[in-house]
Amino acid sequence: MSKSIDTLYSGASFHTLRSEGEVFQYLGVTGGKISYLSNTKPDSGDYKREVRLDGLHVFPAFTDAHLHLLNSVIRAASGFDICEIRDGGVTPNTIEGVGERLRAYCAERGADDLIVVNNYIASALDEKRLPSRLELDEWAGGRKTIIYSIDSHSSSLSSSMLRILGIDPEGHSGVLTGADHEFQQGKVTEIVGGSTGVGVIARGVADFVNQCARYGITRVCAMDGNGDSPNDKMTRLLTSIARRMDIDVYLYPQYMDLDRARPFWKKSRMNRIGGCGDWEIDGAVGSHSAAFYSAYIDTGETAECYYSQVEIDEAVKKADGEGCQIAIHAIGEAAIDRAVEAFEKLDSKTLHRIEHYEFPTDEAVDRLIENGNIAITVQPGFAWIDARYLKSYENYLPPEIAMRQVPLKRLYDAGAALCATSDSPIQTLDPFVQLVGMTDFSVPGQSLSNFEALRCYTVNPARVLGQDECSGTLEAGKEASFFTTETNLLSAGIDALSSANAVHTYIRGKELGGKKGTVSEFLRMMLRKPRKV
């Protein structure tokens, strides 16, 4: 007898996410796709092997619809986090404490090493500022050093790092923010990447894949590439790696110049462009570079958009004319208005995207819903953490604007393509942080149910990527990409959600994870046949 099911998974609750209450007891996989889903066990002659999952809960695999893969792999592997959230607060919480940590880190490094410091939380420090170049010169002993703010939209550079970027350090504070920071990142990435060996890349790729396995993620949207880097060798290398990774990568080249994006489209499933980089209309709140119509309350200053309405209209029209799905970074209300207006002027059926969409006006929300052809990505986990530990919204924004955060429930109920993401390495890749943020949102009446939040990591990203016919829910004929967990995520409270993780993660029927991060493992991966990104 021909056995029609390769592997039968049993002993678990298979939550399809087509509806909140739809659960099955058996799931069969054949050729990487779901071939059986039922509450009745098939005859033993119908399956080749059985895997018992011992009472676990099973959900469709997650998609992280907005992260920066190159920085997630390299910056995390070659740098360290300076600030930590623990015991109900942020440590260190003074400039002096930051200096002590950086001195200790540099004491274990070579004199010529490049020092990359992540997760600097200025709003939680007593001094509420980034360190100066002179402080970095002292702490790091003159080494090439860069410190990134937690939102990665401002930085502090040592004198030697400024010189490499062609910036005269004399009379310069060393702090870069706004456009001065954003449009140096290609050069910085080239410098960091150039100091990174194959061993570091191998460890970074393995660590990233293992994290995906731990968090139930099998697909990511990689927003990578910097227009200010003439050659951008690191993005070309990343693309070659991404095409061979164990997870599925969907690349969005961050170039405004379409000629620079075209070589990447040849290797992509469809033409995509944008994310951040050249497609940032503004910065971020923590760096005082998100564009609002009113001033920041701590500085009395107003941040400007990086592009005029005419410039962004022109760029959007050209990219849409090339058949691109466009993703635009816009956080403040002024930037969001420009993105919405540019998309409204198109006669296009392409589902375009606004990334972050953090502080829209009520009118901007109405316009997006009426348009019906604009997807949005959000990071509510960041807002959840900010309200409790970072306090940047509270310290920097007028209360009426702080409470104007993206209305999750209103958008979800209106059928908007709402996707929750990590924005890694800005935040941890952990999707359960974002689930907490969505189900315990800061704006009254705008929290989502667990079911709705889960669909923002599964069903909605599949729709945005044009993959809803083959992924996003557990259904016969769709790909067998799912994860198991001890927690019933549909009924879990905040504490249970925040501590959840995946026990097993499967991508098209194969278990993900277990990477060692050796050079030989990485080289074997690079010999695989490349896939489209």
N, C-alpha and C positions, 0 to 999 in steps of 0.2 A: 504494500500500500504506500502511495506517495504521501509523505508527511508535508502538509501545506504550511506549517508554522515552524520556523527555525528555532525560536526560543519562546517559551511561555513563561511569563512572569505572574506569580501568584502570591497569595498571602498578604496582600496590601490593599489599600484603598486608592484607586486610580481616579483622581479628580480631573475631569476633562476641561474645566473652566468654560465650557460652552454655556452652562448655567450653574448657579451656585450649588444646587443640590445633586447634580448628576455625578454619580460615583459608580465605578465598576470594580469587580473583584479579580478579573483576569485580563491580561493584555498580552497579545502575541505579536512577535516581530519576525518579519521575513524580508530579507534583502535590504535591511536598514529602514523599512517602513512598518507602520502599525498594520497588521493583517488581521487582528482579532481583538475585540473588546466586548466583554460580556460579563454577566453575573453567573453564567453557567460554564463549568469547566469543560473544555473539549475532550473528546475521547483521546486516550493515550496514543492511539495510532495517528493522531493528527499533528503531533509536535515532536521535534527531535530531542529537545531537552527542556527541563523545567528549572527555573530559578525562583526560590521562595524568598520573599522579602520580609517575612517575619513581622507583620503588623505595621510596617512603615506606611507613610502617606506619599503618594506620587503625584507630581504636578508637571505640566509642560515646562521644558527648559526655558530659562530666562534669556532675554536679549538686553544687553546694555547698549542703548541706542546713541550714546554720546560719551566717548572717552578719547584720550590722546595716547595711542598705543606706543609710539616711540618714547615719549616721556615716561609712560608707565613702566616700560621695560628697562630703559637705560637710566633715567634719573633716580628711580627707586633703587636700582642695583648699584649705582655709583655714588649715592649720597646718603644722607641720614635726616631724620626728622628732629628738629630742634625743640619743638614744643609738643607736649603730650597732654591729653585730657584724662585725668585720673583723680580719684578720691573727691569727685564733685567740683574740680577746678582745673585750671591750666597751670602747668609747670614747665619751665621756669616762668615767673611772672614779672621779672625785672630785666632790664638790659644787662645788669651785672651778672645775673644768673645765666643769661644767654652767652655772655662772654666766657664764663667758666666752662659751660658745656662745649663750646667751640674750641677752647684751648685744649681740653681733655681729648677731644676727637683728633685734633691736629697733632697732638703729641704721639699718636700711634700711626701717623702717616709720614710719607717721605717729604723732603723739603720741596720737591718739584711737583708734588701731587696737586691736581685740581680739586678744590673743595666745593661740593654742591650741597647746600643746606635747604631742606624743604620744611613746610608746615610752620612757618613763622607767624605767630598770632599776635599782631601788633595791638589789636583792640583789647586783648586780655592782659597786656603788660601795663605796669604802672605808668610808664613813660609814653605809651600810646604812639610809638614811632618805630621805624626801621633803624638799624644802626648805621652810622656814617662809615665812609670808606676808611677814615683814620682809625676808627674802632676796629674794623675788620682787619686792617693792616697789622694792628697790634695783636689782636687775638689769634690770627692765623699766621703770624710770623712772616708777613709779606707774600704768602702764597696767593695764587690765583683763586679767588673765592667769590661765590655768588650765593646770596640768601634769597629764597623765594617766599613771598607772603603766602598765607594759606590759600588765598584765592588765585594765586599765580599771576596776578595782574599788576604787581609791583615787585621791585627787587632792590637789593643793596649789593654793590660790587666793590671789591677791593681796588686799590690803585692799579695793580698789575692787570687785573681783569679789564678795567676801563681802557687801559692802553691797548690791549689786544683788540678791543672793539673800535679802536680809533678815536677814543674820547680822551681829551686832555684832562687828567685828574686834578690839575691845579685849579683851585677855586670851585671844584665840583664836590657836592656832598656825597656822591656815590649812590644816591637813591634815584631810581628810575621809576616813573609811574606814567599812566596814560599812554599816549601815542609814543612817547620817548621809550617806554618799556616794551610795548607790544611789537613795535616794528624793528626790534633788535633781536627777537627770539630766534630767528633763523640762524643768525651768526652765532648766538650762544649755543644753540643745538649742535652746530657744526663743531664748535670748540669742545663741548662736552663729549660728543660722539667721537671726535678725533683722538681723545685721550682714553677711549674705552676699548679694551681688547676683546678678542673673540670669547675669552673665558667669561667676562662680565656679561656680554650679550647672551651667551648660552645660559648663564644662571638667571638672567632677567627674563628670558623667554620661558624657561621652565617654571620659574616662580609664578609668572603670569598665568600660564596654563593650569598650574596646580591650584591657584586661587580661584580660577573659573570653575574648576571641578568642585572645590569646597563650597562654592556659592551657587551651584546649579546653573551656570552660564555656559551656553554653547555658541553664542553669536554676539559679536560686538560691531558697532559702527566706529571706525577709526578716523578721527578728525586729525589729519596730519599733513605737514608741509608748510613751509614758511616762504612767503614771497620775497623777503629781504635777503634770502640766501641764494646767490646767483646759480650755484650748482645743485644745492640741496641733496648732496650725496646720501645723507642719512635717510631721507625719505625714500629714495630709490632702493636703498638696502632694506629698509623696513618692508617695502612692498614685496620684495623678493622673499623675505622671511614670512610675511603674512600669508602668502599664497601657498605655503607649505605647513602652516601650523595645524595643530590638532583641532582647533576651533575654527568657526567660520568668521571671516573678517570682511566687512563691507567698507571700502575705503572712500573717504570724502577728501579729495585734494584741496587744501586750504589756499588756493591761488586765485587771485582776481584775474590774472592773465590766462585766458583760455588756452593759448598756445602751450603754456607750461603744463596744463592739466591733460591735454590730449594724449600724450604717451601713456598716462595712467588709465585713461578710459579704455584703451586697447586691451587692458588686462582686467577690466571690470565687468560685472554682470550688466551694468547699465551706467550711463553717464551721470556722475554725481560731482558736486563741487561745494566747497564751503565748510562751514562749521565755525571755526574761529580764525586765527591768523589774519589774512587779508580781509576776511569777511566779518570782522568785528566792527560793529557800528559804535560800540562803546566798551568800557572796561567792566569794573565790578565795584560793589559798594565798599568793601573793605579797603580798597585802594583809592577810594574817592574819585573813581573814574567812570562809574555808571552815570549815564546822562539823564538828568531830571530837569524839569522846568524850574524847580525851586532849589535853593542852596542847601548844602549840607549844614546841619545845625552846629557842628563843632568847628568848622572852618569859615562858614559864611560864604563859601565859594560854590560856583556852579560848574559842573563838568560839561564839556561840549561833545557832540557826536563827532566821530572821526571822519565822516563823509557827509556831504550835503545831500539833500533829497534828490537833486538832479544826478549826482554821481551814483548813488545807490540804485536809482531807477534805471540808469543806463546799464550798469553792471548786471542787474537782474534781467533786463530785457535781452541782453546779449546771451547770457547763459541759458535762459529759457529757450531762446531761439536755437540753441545747439542741442535741445532735448535733455537738458540737465535737470536733475532734482537738486534744488538749491537749499543750502542750510545757512542761516544768518544768525550770528550771535547778537542778541539784543537783551539787555537787562533792565536798564532804566526806562521810564515812560517815554522820554523823547526818542530814544533809539527804537523802542518797540513801534511807536507811531510811524517812523520812517520805513521800517521793515514791512509793516502791514500795508502801508500806502503803496509801496513798490509792488507788492504781490497783487494788490487790488487792480492795478493797471494792466495786468496780463490777461490775455485771452488764452488761457492754458488749462489743460486737464491734469497737468502734473501736480502731484501732492508735494508742495514745497514745505519748508520747515523754518521755524524760528526757535533758536536754541536758547534755553534758560527762561525767556519770557517771564521775568521774575516780578516786575512791578508795572503791569499794564493799567491804564486808566479803564474805567467802566466802558467808555466808548470803544476803546481798542478791543476789549473782550467782545462787545456786541458786533463789531466789524469782523472779527475773526470767525465768530459763530455764523454770521450771515454769509461770509465768503464760502465756508464749508470745505475749502481746499488748502488749508494751512494746518500742518501738524506742529505740535510743540513738544519740546523736551524740558523737563523740570528736575530740580534736585531738592525736593522737600526735606530730605535728611539733613542738608546743610542748614536750612532754616530752623529745623528742630534743635540742632546742636547750637546754632547761633543764639537762639532765645534763652538757652540754659547756661552756656559757657562763654561764648565769644562776645556777645553783646554789641556787635558792630551795627546792626540795624537800630538798636535802641540808642546807641551813642551818636550815630551819624545822621539818622533820618528823622524828619518830622513825624510824629506819631501817626498822622493821617496817611502818610505815604507808607510807613512801615506796615500798616494794616491793609494796605492795598496789594498785598502779595497775590500772586496768581490764584484765582478762585477755582480750586481743583474740582469741587463738586459741581459747580455751575457748568464748567467746561465738559466734564465727563457726561453729565446728564444731557448736554446738548449734542453729544455724539462726536465731539472733537477727538482727533487722533492724539491723545495725551499719553506721553511716554515718560516714565521715571528713569533716571540714569544716574551714574556715579560722578561723571566728569573726571574720572581717574586720570592723573594722580592727584587732582584737587581734593578728592575724597577717596576713602577706601573703596575698593571694588565691591564691597559687601552690599548686596541689594536689600538685605533685611534692614539696614539703616534707613534706606529710602522708604521701605514699607512702613516703618515706624513713623517717619515724617508725614506720610500720606494719611495714615489712620489716626494720627494725633497732631493734626495740622494747627498752626498758630492762629489762623484766621477763623473765628467762630462760624460754625455752620458749613465750613468748607472741607471738612475731613471726609475721606472716602471709607467705605467698608473694606474689610479685608479682601473680599472677592473683587471689588472694583480696583483696588490697589494692585492685586496680582495680575489683572488683565492689562495694567499699564506697563508691565514687564514682559508680557507674553503676546496677547492678542493684538494690542495696538502697535507695538513695534513691527510685528509681522505685516500688518496693514501698511505701515509707512514704507517698508522695504519691498512691498509688492509680493510678499511671500505668504499671504494669508491662506492661499489654497493648499499650501504644503506644510505649514507650521503654525504655532501659536496656541493650538488646542490639541488635546489627545483625541484623535479620530482615525478610524480606519482609512488607510490611503495616505495619511500624512507621515512625515518623517518621524522616526522613533527617537526623538530627542526629549529627554525628560530627566528629572532628578527625584531622588527619594529623601525623605526627612522624617525624623521621629515626631515632628510637630505637625499638628493639623493647622496649617497656616490660615485656613478659612475661619477658625474660631479662636485663634491664639490672641492673647492680650499683649500689651506693649512689652512686658518683660520677656515673655516667651518668644515674641517676634525678634527682639533685639539679640537674643542668644541663639537663634536658630542657625542651622547650617545644613548642607547637603551631606547625606551619608554616601550616596553613589550618584554620579552624574553620567548619563549616557548620551552620546551623539550618534544618531543614526544606528542605534543598537550596540555601539561599542562604548565600553566604559572609558571615561576621561580621567586623566590625572596620572600620578605616579612618576612624574618626570624627575630625573636626577640632576639635571643641569650641567652635565659634563660636556666637554668640547666634542668628544666622539659622538655623543647622542645628538648634539646640535648638527654636526656635519652629516649624520645619517638622515636627519630631517630635511636638510637642504638638498639631498639627492632625490627626494620625492618628486613625482610629477606635479607641476604647479597647477593650482586651481584659479578660477576667476575670483576677484575680490570685489 
